[in-house]
Amino acid sequence: MRANVILFWILFVFFALAAAVYAYWTWVDEMQAGIEPAGTVALTLTAVLAAFIAFYLGRVHKAQGDELPEDRLDANVDDGDPELGFFSPWSWWPITLAAAAALGFLSLAVGWWMFPIAFVLFLVAIVGWVYEYYRGNFAR
């Protein structure tokens, strides 16, 4: 994570210098009355965003107290593998939910008469997915 912090501070310096050079260049230009505001503001805000990200990552790095496994040269791939949660590999409900969402978005293009069908399919898919482990072979 230290490398990311350093990278974002370098990006901050680069975009701040680019904003200053851009503002000066447009101010000196004879064809223009003053500083061009759109590009100057965009480059300045890009520098500010890079500084925000660098500051946040620096604080997180300092608060965690130790290096991440990705930063150590002697770490294995499994060292940075956290528990992500429980997922049902055999569940068909996410596919049904995706079909309901696709039908809902299709109703925007084709016609509003399809939207109630998509909404009913959405409700069935959400209820089925939430209560998947309350009935049948996998009840707990």
DRENDRENTOR-995079 format. One record per atom (N, C-alpha, C): residue number from 0; atom name; y, x, z. Coordinates in pm, whole numbers, plus 50000, padded with zeros to 5 digits. Example, Ala and Ser with C-alpha at 12.3 -4.5 7.8 and 13.67 -1.06 7.14 Angstrom:
node i:0	at:N	py:49431	px:51319	pz:50780;
node i:0	at:CA	py:49550	px:51230	pz:50780;
node i:0	at:C	py:49670	px:51320	pz:50780;
node i:1	at:N	py:49775	px:51285	pz:50708;
node i:1	at:CA	py:49894	px:51367	pz:50714;
node i:1	at:C	py:50003	px:51290	pz:50787;
END
This chain:
node i:0	at:N	py:49881	px:50082	pz:50000;
node i:0	at:CA	py:50000	px:50000	pz:50000;
node i:0	at:C	py:50126	px:50087	pz:50000;
node i:1	at:N	py:50116	px:50208	pz:50053;
node i:1	at:CA	py:50230	px:50298	pz:50054;
node i:1	at:C	py:50273	px:50330	pz:49911;
node i:2	at:N	py:50177	px:50342	pz:49822;
node i:2	at:CA	py:50211	px:50369	pz:49681;
node i:2	at:C	py:50288	px:50253	pz:49621;
node i:3	at:N	py:50253	px:50131	pz:49658;
node i:3	at:CA	py:50325	px:50014	pz:49608;
node i:3	at:C	py:50468	px:50012	pz:49660;
node i:4	at:N	py:50487	px:50048	pz:49787;
node i:4	at:CA	py:50621	px:50051	pz:49844;
node i:4	at:C	py:50707	px:50152	pz:49770;
node i:5	at:N	py:50652	px:50270	pz:49748;
node i:5	at:CA	py:50727	px:50375	pz:49677;
node i:5	at:C	py:50757	px:50331	pz:49534;
node i:6	at:N	py:50662	px:50268	pz:49470;
node i:6	at:CA	py:50683	px:50221	pz:49332;
node i:6	at:C	py:50796	px:50119	pz:49325;
node i:7	at:N	py:50801	px:50025	pz:49419;
node i:7	at:CA	py:50906	px:49924	pz:49415;
node i:7	at:C	py:51042	px:49981	pz:49452;
node i:8	at:N	py:51046	px:50083	pz:49538;
node i:8	at:CA	py:51175	px:50148	pz:49564;
node i:8	at:C	py:51223	px:50223	pz:49441;
node i:9	at:N	py:51131	px:50285	pz:49368;
node i:9	at:CA	py:51169	px:50351	pz:49243;
node i:9	at:C	py:51221	px:50248	pz:49141;
node i:10	at:N	py:51155	px:50134	pz:49135;
node i:10	at:CA	py:51202	px:50027	pz:49045;
node i:10	at:C	py:51340	px:49977	pz:49086;
node i:11	at:N	py:51364	px:49968	pz:49217;
node i:11	at:CA	py:51496	px:49926	pz:49264;
node i:11	at:C	py:51604	px:50024	pz:49217;
node i:12	at:N	py:51579	px:50153	pz:49235;
node i:12	at:CA	py:51676	px:50254	pz:49193;
node i:12	at:C	py:51698	px:50247	pz:49041;
node i:13	at:N	py:51589	px:50233	pz:48966;
node i:13	at:CA	py:51601	px:50227	pz:48821;
node i:13	at:C	py:51685	px:50107	pz:48777;
node i:14	at:N	py:51655	px:49989	pz:48830;
node i:14	at:CA	py:51728	px:49870	pz:48786;
node i:14	at:C	py:51872	px:49870	pz:48837;
node i:15	at:N	py:51897	px:49929	pz:48953;
node i:15	at:CA	py:52035	px:49940	pz:49001;
node i:15	at:C	py:52115	px:50033	pz:48911;
node i:16	at:N	py:52056	px:50145	pz:48874;
node i:16	at:CA	py:52125	px:50236	pz:48781;
node i:16	at:C	py:52144	px:50171	pz:48644;
node i:17	at:N	py:52042	px:50100	pz:48598;
node i:17	at:CA	py:52053	px:50032	pz:48469;
node i:17	at:C	py:52163	px:49927	pz:48472;
node i:18	at:N	py:52176	px:49854	pz:48583;
node i:18	at:CA	py:52282	px:49754	pz:48595;
node i:18	at:C	py:52419	px:49820	pz:48596;
node i:19	at:N	py:52431	px:49932	pz:48666;
node i:19	at:CA	py:52560	px:50002	pz:48669;
node i:19	at:C	py:52597	px:50057	pz:48531;
node i:20	at:N	py:52501	px:50118	pz:48464;
node i:20	at:CA	py:52527	px:50172	pz:48330;
node i:20	at:C	py:52559	px:50059	pz:48233;
node i:21	at:N	py:52487	px:49948	pz:48243;
node i:21	at:CA	py:52512	px:49834	pz:48154;
node i:21	at:C	py:52651	px:49775	pz:48177;
node i:22	at:N	py:52688	px:49761	pz:48305;
node i:22	at:CA	py:52821	px:49707	pz:48336;
node i:22	at:C	py:52930	px:49800	pz:48284;
node i:23	at:N	py:52915	px:49931	pz:48305;
node i:23	at:CA	py:53014	px:50027	pz:48256;
node i:23	at:C	py:53020	px:50026	pz:48103;
node i:24	at:N	py:52906	px:50021	pz:48040;
node i:24	at:CA	py:52900	px:50025	pz:47894;
node i:24	at:C	py:52969	px:49903	pz:47833;
node i:25	at:N	py:52946	px:49787	pz:47891;
node i:25	at:CA	py:53011	px:49668	pz:47837;
node i:25	at:C	py:53159	px:49664	pz:47873;
node i:26	at:N	py:53198	px:49728	pz:47982;
node i:26	at:CA	py:53340	px:49732	pz:48020;
node i:26	at:C	py:53419	px:49825	pz:47927;
node i:27	at:N	py:53354	px:49934	pz:47884;
node i:27	at:CA	py:53420	px:50031	pz:47797;
node i:27	at:C	py:53424	px:49984	pz:47652;
node i:28	at:N	py:53335	px:49893	pz:47616;
node i:28	at:CA	py:53325	px:49848	pz:47478;
node i:28	at:C	py:53457	px:49785	pz:47431;
node i:29	at:N	py:53503	px:49828	pz:47315;
node i:29	at:CA	py:53630	px:49779	pz:47263;
node i:29	at:C	py:53621	px:49637	pz:47209;
node i:30	at:N	py:53501	px:49595	pz:47170;
node i:30	at:CA	py:53485	px:49463	pz:47110;
node i:30	at:C	py:53480	px:49353	pz:47216;
node i:31	at:N	py:53469	px:49390	pz:47340;
node i:31	at:CA	py:53451	px:49291	pz:47446;
node i:31	at:C	py:53569	px:49300	pz:47544;
node i:32	at:N	py:53604	px:49187	pz:47602;
node i:32	at:CA	py:53722	px:49182	pz:47689;
node i:32	at:C	py:53694	px:49240	pz:47828;
node i:33	at:N	py:53574	px:49231	pz:47875;
node i:33	at:CA	py:53543	px:49280	pz:48009;
node i:33	at:C	py:53394	px:49306	pz:48023;
node i:34	at:N	py:53348	px:49298	pz:48147;
node i:34	at:CA	py:53206	px:49319	pz:48174;
node i:34	at:C	py:53128	px:49196	pz:48129;
node i:35	at:N	py:53020	px:49217	pz:48060;
node i:35	at:CA	py:52934	px:49107	pz:48016;
node i:35	at:C	py:52854	px:49059	pz:48137;
node i:36	at:N	py:52873	px:48933	pz:48180;
node i:36	at:CA	py:52818	px:48890	pz:48308;
node i:36	at:C	py:52668	px:48860	pz:48307;
node i:37	at:N	py:52614	px:48810	pz:48199;
node i:37	at:CA	py:52474	px:48765	pz:48202;
node i:37	at:C	py:52377	px:48881	pz:48221;
node i:38	at:N	py:52392	px:48985	pz:48141;
node i:38	at:CA	py:52303	px:49100	pz:48153;
node i:38	at:C	py:52323	px:49176	pz:48283;
node i:39	at:N	py:52449	px:49188	pz:48326;
node i:39	at:CA	py:52477	px:49259	pz:48450;
node i:39	at:C	py:52416	px:49186	pz:48570;
node i:40	at:N	py:52432	px:49056	pz:48574;
node i:40	at:CA	py:52374	px:48978	pz:48684;
node i:40	at:C	py:52221	px:48982	pz:48679;
node i:41	at:N	py:52164	px:48973	pz:48559;
node i:41	at:CA	py:52018	px:48975	pz:48548;
node i:41	at:C	py:51962	px:49109	pz:48595;
node i:42	at:N	py:52022	px:49220	pz:48554;
node i:42	at:CA	py:51974	px:49351	pz:48598;
node i:42	at:C	py:51997	px:49372	pz:48748;
node i:43	at:N	py:52109	px:49324	pz:48799;
node i:43	at:CA	py:52136	px:49337	pz:48943;
node i:43	at:C	py:52036	px:49256	pz:49025;
node i:44	at:N	py:52010	px:49135	pz:48983;
node i:44	at:CA	py:51914	px:49052	pz:49057;
node i:44	at:C	py:51771	px:49106	pz:49045;
node i:45	at:N	py:51740	px:49170	pz:48934;
node i:45	at:CA	py:51609	px:49235	pz:48922;
node i:45	at:C	py:51597	px:49350	pz:49021;
node i:46	at:N	py:51705	px:49426	pz:49038;
node i:46	at:CA	py:51707	px:49533	pz:49137;
node i:46	at:C	py:51694	px:49477	pz:49278;
node i:47	at:N	py:51763	px:49368	pz:49306;
node i:47	at:CA	py:51754	px:49305	pz:49438;
node i:47	at:C	py:51612	px:49255	pz:49465;
node i:48	at:N	py:51550	px:49197	pz:49364;
node i:48	at:CA	py:51412	px:49149	pz:49381;
node i:48	at:C	py:51317	px:49264	pz:49409;
node i:49	at:N	py:51332	px:49375	pz:49339;
node i:49	at:CA	py:51247	px:49492	pz:49364;
node i:49	at:C	py:51270	px:49544	pz:49506;
node i:50	at:N	py:51394	px:49542	pz:49553;
node i:50	at:CA	py:51423	px:49586	pz:49690;
node i:50	at:C	py:51361	px:49492	pz:49792;
node i:51	at:N	py:51367	px:49361	pz:49767;
node i:51	at:CA	py:51304	px:49265	pz:49858;
node i:51	at:C	py:51154	px:49289	pz:49869;
node i:52	at:N	py:51090	px:49307	pz:49756;
node i:52	at:CA	py:50945	px:49330	pz:49756;
node i:52	at:C	py:50911	px:49461	pz:49824;
node i:53	at:N	py:50988	px:49567	pz:49798;
node i:53	at:CA	py:50963	px:49696	pz:49862;
node i:53	at:C	py:50982	px:49686	pz:50012;
node i:54	at:N	py:51086	px:49618	pz:50057;
node i:54	at:CA	py:51110	px:49602	pz:50200;
node i:54	at:C	py:50998	px:49524	pz:50266;
node i:55	at:N	py:50956	px:49414	pz:50203;
node i:55	at:CA	py:50848	px:49333	pz:50259;
node i:55	at:C	py:50717	px:49412	pz:50268;
node i:56	at:N	py:50682	px:49479	pz:50160;
node i:56	at:CA	py:50558	px:49557	pz:50162;
node i:56	at:C	py:50566	px:49672	pz:50262;
node i:57	at:N	py:50684	px:49731	pz:50278;
node i:57	at:CA	py:50700	px:49835	pz:50378;
node i:57	at:C	py:50681	px:49783	pz:50519;
node i:58	at:N	py:50734	px:49664	pz:50547;
node i:58	at:CA	py:50716	px:49604	pz:50680;
node i:58	at:C	py:50570	px:49567	pz:50704;
node i:59	at:N	py:50504	px:49513	pz:50605;
node i:59	at:CA	py:50362	px:49478	pz:50620;
node i:59	at:C	py:50278	px:49603	pz:50641;
node i:60	at:N	py:50310	px:49708	pz:50566;
node i:60	at:CA	py:50236	px:49833	pz:50580;
node i:60	at:C	py:50255	px:49892	pz:50720;
node i:61	at:N	py:50375	px:49883	pz:50771;
node i:61	at:CA	py:50402	px:49936	pz:50905;
node i:61	at:C	py:50336	px:49849	pz:51012;
node i:62	at:N	py:50329	px:49718	pz:50991;
node i:62	at:CA	py:50273	px:49628	pz:51091;
node i:62	at:C	py:50121	px:49634	pz:51097;
node i:63	at:N	py:50055	px:49665	pz:50986;
node i:63	at:CA	py:49909	px:49667	pz:50987;
node i:63	at:C	py:49855	px:49790	pz:51057;
node i:64	at:N	py:49933	px:49895	pz:51067;
node i:64	at:CA	py:49897	px:50009	pz:51148;
node i:64	at:C	py:49802	px:50108	pz:51086;
node i:65	at:N	py:49728	px:50072	pz:50985;
node i:65	at:CA	py:49632	px:50163	pz:50926;
node i:65	at:C	py:49635	px:50146	pz:50774;
node i:66	at:N	py:49576	px:50240	pz:50707;
node i:66	at:CA	py:49571	px:50234	pz:50561;
node i:66	at:C	py:49469	px:50129	pz:50517;
node i:67	at:N	py:49496	px:50067	pz:50406;
node i:67	at:CA	py:49399	px:49976	pz:50346;
node i:67	at:C	py:49285	px:50056	pz:50286;
node i:68	at:N	py:49168	px:49993	pz:50270;
node i:68	at:CA	py:49058	px:50065	pz:50206;
node i:68	at:C	py:49090	px:50109	pz:50064;
node i:69	at:N	py:49177	px:50036	pz:49997;
node i:69	at:CA	py:49214	px:50073	pz:49861;
node i:69	at:C	py:49296	px:50202	pz:49856;
node i:70	at:N	py:49359	px:50238	pz:49969;
node i:70	at:CA	py:49442	px:50357	pz:49973;
node i:70	at:C	py:49366	px:50483	pz:50014;
node i:71	at:N	py:49248	px:50468	pz:50067;
node i:71	at:CA	py:49170	px:50583	pz:50113;
node i:71	at:C	py:49080	px:50633	pz:50001;
node i:72	at:N	py:49067	px:50763	pz:49992;
node i:72	at:CA	py:48982	px:50822	pz:49888;
node i:72	at:C	py:48834	px:50816	pz:49925;
node i:73	at:N	py:48802	px:50807	pz:50054;
node i:73	at:CA	py:48662	px:50806	pz:50096;
node i:73	at:C	py:48606	px:50665	pz:50114;
node i:74	at:N	py:48679	px:50562	pz:50075;
node i:74	at:CA	py:48636	px:50424	pz:50095;
node i:74	at:C	py:48539	px:50380	pz:49986;
node i:75	at:N	py:48450	px:50289	pz:50023;
node i:75	at:CA	py:48359	px:50227	pz:49926;
node i:75	at:C	py:48420	px:50097	pz:49875;
node i:76	at:N	py:48360	px:50041	pz:49772;
node i:76	at:CA	py:48409	px:49916	pz:49716;
node i:76	at:C	py:48391	px:49803	pz:49817;
node i:77	at:N	py:48284	px:49806	pz:49893;
node i:77	at:CA	py:48255	px:49699	pz:49989;
node i:77	at:C	py:48347	px:49701	pz:50110;
node i:78	at:N	py:48419	px:49809	pz:50133;
node i:78	at:CA	py:48507	px:49815	pz:50250;
node i:78	at:C	py:48622	px:49717	pz:50241;
node i:79	at:N	py:48669	px:49689	pz:50124;
node i:79	at:CA	py:48781	px:49597	pz:50108;
node i:79	at:C	py:48740	px:49458	pz:50067;
node i:80	at:N	py:48615	px:49421	pz:50092;
node i:80	at:CA	py:48564	px:49292	pz:50049;
node i:80	at:C	py:48566	px:49194	pz:50166;
node i:81	at:N	py:48671	px:49111	pz:50178;
node i:81	at:CA	py:48677	px:49018	pz:50291;
node i:81	at:C	py:48597	px:48891	pz:50262;
node i:82	at:N	py:48576	px:48813	pz:50366;
node i:82	at:CA	py:48513	px:48682	pz:50352;
node i:82	at:C	py:48616	px:48587	pz:50293;
node i:83	at:N	py:48586	px:48529	pz:50179;
node i:83	at:CA	py:48682	px:48444	pz:50110;
node i:83	at:C	py:48667	px:48296	pz:50143;
node i:84	at:N	py:48557	px:48259	pz:50202;
node i:84	at:CA	py:48536	px:48119	pz:50235;
node i:84	at:C	py:48403	px:48071	pz:50183;
node i:85	at:N	py:48380	px:47944	pz:50199;
node i:85	at:CA	py:48254	px:47884	pz:50157;
node i:85	at:C	py:48278	px:47803	pz:50031;
node i:86	at:N	py:48200	px:47831	pz:49929;
node i:86	at:CA	py:48212	px:47759	pz:49803;
node i:86	at:C	py:48075	px:47710	pz:49761;
node i:87	at:N	py:48072	px:47593	pz:49702;
node i:87	at:CA	py:47946	px:47535	pz:49656;
node i:87	at:C	py:47921	px:47574	pz:49512;
node i:88	at:N	py:47826	px:47659	pz:49487;
node i:88	at:CA	py:47802	px:47699	pz:49348;
node i:88	at:C	py:47737	px:47589	pz:49265;
node i:89	at:N	py:47677	px:47489	pz:49328;
node i:89	at:CA	py:47607	px:47384	pz:49254;
node i:89	at:C	py:47690	px:47257	pz:49239;
node i:90	at:N	py:47815	px:47258	pz:49285;
node i:90	at:CA	py:47897	px:47137	pz:49286;
node i:90	at:C	py:47952	px:47107	pz:49147;
node i:91	at:N	py:47940	px:46980	pz:49108;
node i:91	at:CA	py:47994	px:46933	pz:48981;
node i:91	at:C	py:48131	px:46866	pz:48999;
node i:92	at:N	py:48176	px:46848	pz:49123;
node i:92	at:CA	py:48300	px:46777	pz:49146;
node i:92	at:C	py:48424	px:46850	pz:49094;
node i:93	at:N	py:48433	px:46982	pz:49100;
node i:93	at:CA	py:48552	px:47047	pz:49040;
node i:93	at:C	py:48563	px:47024	pz:48890;
node i:94	at:N	py:48450	px:47017	pz:48822;
node i:94	at:CA	py:48454	px:46990	pz:48678;
node i:94	at:C	py:48502	px:46848	pz:48652;
node i:95	at:N	py:48458	px:46754	pz:48736;
node i:95	at:CA	py:48504	px:46616	pz:48724;
node i:95	at:C	py:48654	px:46607	pz:48752;
node i:96	at:N	py:48700	px:46680	pz:48851;
node i:96	at:CA	py:48842	px:46682	pz:48883;
node i:96	at:C	py:48924	px:46742	pz:48769;
node i:97	at:N	py:48872	px:46847	pz:48707;
node i:97	at:CA	py:48941	px:46907	pz:48592;
node i:97	at:C	py:48944	px:46810	pz:48474;
node i:98	at:N	py:48837	px:46735	pz:48455;
node i:98	at:CA	py:48836	px:46635	pz:48347;
node i:98	at:C	py:48938	px:46526	pz:48375;
node i:99	at:N	py:48952	px:46485	pz:48501;
node i:99	at:CA	py:49053	px:46384	pz:48536;
node i:99	at:C	py:49194	px:46437	pz:48511;
node i:100	at:N	py:49218	px:46564	pz:48546;
node i:100	at:CA	py:49350	px:46623	pz:48522;
node i:100	at:C	py:49377	px:46635	pz:48372;
node i:101	at:N	py:49277	px:46675	pz:48296;
node i:101	at:CA	py:49294	px:46686	pz:48151;
node i:101	at:C	py:49321	px:46549	pz:48089;
node i:102	at:N	py:49251	px:46448	pz:48135;
node i:102	at:CA	py:49274	px:46313	pz:48084;
node i:102	at:C	py:49412	px:46263	pz:48124;
node i:103	at:N	py:49457	px:46299	pz:48244;
node i:103	at:CA	py:49591	px:46261	pz:48287;
node i:103	at:C	py:49699	px:46325	pz:48202;
node i:104	at:N	py:49684	px:46454	pz:48171;
node i:104	at:CA	py:49782	px:46520	pz:48086;
node i:104	at:C	py:49771	px:46471	pz:47941;
node i:105	at:N	py:49651	px:46436	pz:47899;
node i:105	at:CA	py:49635	px:46381	pz:47765;
node i:105	at:C	py:49704	px:46245	pz:47754;
node i:106	at:N	py:49707	px:46171	pz:47864;
node i:106	at:CA	py:49773	px:46040	pz:47861;
node i:106	at:C	py:49923	px:46053	pz:47839;
node i:107	at:N	py:49982	px:46168	pz:47876;
node i:107	at:CA	py:50124	px:46187	pz:47848;
node i:107	at:C	py:50151	px:46197	pz:47698;
node i:108	at:N	py:50055	px:46253	pz:47625;
node i:108	at:CA	py:50074	px:46271	pz:47481;
node i:108	at:C	py:50026	px:46151	pz:47401;
node i:109	at:N	py:49915	px:46091	pz:47444;
node i:109	at:CA	py:49854	px:45985	pz:47363;
node i:109	at:C	py:49910	px:45849	pz:47398;
node i:110	at:N	py:49906	px:45815	pz:47524;
node i:110	at:CA	py:49954	px:45683	pz:47564;
node i:110	at:C	py:49934	px:45661	pz:47712;
node i:111	at:N	py:50023	px:45581	pz:47770;
node i:111	at:CA	py:50018	px:45557	pz:47914;
node i:111	at:C	py:49899	px:45470	pz:47955;
node i:112	at:N	py:49835	px:45405	pz:47862;
node i:112	at:CA	py:49720	px:45321	pz:47897;
node i:112	at:C	py:49604	px:45405	pz:47948;
node i:113	at:N	py:49601	px:45534	pz:47917;
node i:113	at:CA	py:49493	px:45622	pz:47965;
node i:113	at:C	py:49515	px:45669	pz:48109;
node i:114	at:N	py:49637	px:45660	pz:48159;
node i:114	at:CA	py:49667	px:45714	pz:48290;
node i:114	at:C	py:49592	px:45644	pz:48403;
node i:115	at:N	py:49580	px:45511	pz:48404;
node i:115	at:CA	py:49501	px:45449	pz:48512;
node i:115	at:C	py:49354	px:45493	pz:48513;
node i:116	at:N	py:49298	px:45515	pz:48396;
node i:116	at:CA	py:49160	px:45563	pz:48388;
node i:116	at:C	py:49151	px:45703	pz:48449;
node i:117	at:N	py:49246	px:45788	pz:48416;
node i:117	at:CA	py:49249	px:45923	pz:48471;
node i:117	at:C	py:49271	px:45920	pz:48622;
node i:118	at:N	py:49353	px:45830	pz:48669;
node i:118	at:CA	py:49381	px:45821	pz:48812;
node i:118	at:C	py:49258	px:45776	pz:48890;
node i:119	at:N	py:49185	px:45678	pz:48837;
node i:119	at:CA	py:49062	px:45633	pz:48902;
node i:119	at:C	py:48959	px:45746	pz:48903;
node i:120	at:N	py:48944	px:45817	pz:48791;
node i:120	at:CA	py:48853	px:45931	pz:48786;
node i:120	at:C	py:48895	px:46041	pz:48883;
node i:121	at:N	py:49026	px:46062	pz:48897;
node i:121	at:CA	py:49077	px:46158	pz:48993;
node i:121	at:C	py:49042	px:46120	pz:49136;
node i:122	at:N	py:49060	px:45994	pz:49171;
node i:122	at:CA	py:49025	px:45949	pz:49306;
node i:122	at:C	py:48876	px:45964	pz:49334;
node i:123	at:N	py:48792	px:45929	pz:49237;
node i:123	at:CA	py:48648	px:45944	pz:49255;
node i:123	at:C	py:48612	px:46091	pz:49273;
node i:124	at:N	py:48672	px:46179	pz:49194;
node i:124	at:CA	py:48641	px:46322	pz:49203;
node i:124	at:C	py:48687	px:46382	pz:49336;
node i:125	at:N	py:48805	px:46343	pz:49383;
node i:125	at:CA	py:48855	px:46397	pz:49511;
node i:125	at:C	py:48769	px:46349	pz:49626;
node i:126	at:N	py:48737	px:46221	pz:49628;
node i:126	at:CA	py:48652	px:46168	pz:49736;
node i:126	at:C	py:48513	px:46230	pz:49730;
node i:127	at:N	py:48459	px:46245	pz:49612;
node i:127	at:CA	py:48327	px:46307	pz:49599;
node i:127	at:C	py:48325	px:46451	pz:49643;
node i:128	at:N	py:48431	px:46525	pz:49612;
node i:128	at:CA	py:48437	px:46667	pz:49648;
node i:128	at:C	py:48457	px:46686	pz:49798;
node i:129	at:N	py:48544	px:46601	pz:49857;
node i:129	at:CA	py:48570	px:46613	pz:50001;
node i:129	at:C	py:48447	px:46575	pz:50082;
node i:130	at:N	py:48379	px:46469	pz:50042;
node i:130	at:CA	py:48265	px:46419	pz:50119;
node i:130	at:C	py:48131	px:46466	pz:50064;
node i:131	at:N	py:48130	px:46577	pz:49993;
node i:131	at:CA	py:48008	px:46628	pz:49932;
node i:131	at:C	py:47902	px:46662	pz:50036;
node i:132	at:N	py:47943	px:46714	pz:50149;
node i:132	at:CA	py:47847	px:46758	pz:50250;
node i:132	at:C	py:47824	px:46654	pz:50358;
node i:133	at:N	py:47863	px:46530	pz:50336;
node i:133	at:CA	py:47841	px:46425	pz:50433;
node i:133	at:C	py:47724	px:46335	pz:50396;
node i:134	at:N	py:47669	px:46349	pz:50276;
node i:134	at:CA	py:47561	px:46262	pz:50230;
node i:134	at:C	py:47458	px:46343	pz:50156;
node i:135	at:N	py:47339	px:46287	pz:50140;
node i:135	at:CA	py:47236	px:46344	pz:50057;
node i:135	at:C	py:47166	px:46464	pz:50120;
node i:136	at:N	py:47114	px:46552	pz:50033;
node i:136	at:CA	py:47036	px:46666	pz:50077;
node i:136	at:C	py:47117	px:46767	pz:50156;
node i:137	at:N	py:47246	px:46773	pz:50134;
node i:137	at:CA	py:47327	px:46878	pz:50196;
node i:137	at:C	py:47410	px:46827	pz:50312;
node i:138	at:N	py:47378	px:46713	pz:50369;
node i:138	at:CA	py:47454	px:46658	pz:50480;
node i:138	at:C	py:47443	px:46749	pz:50602;
node i:139	at:N	py:47549	px:46759	pz:50676;
node i:139	at:CA	py:47550	px:46844	pz:50797;
node i:139	at:C	py:47575	px:46761	pz:50919;
END
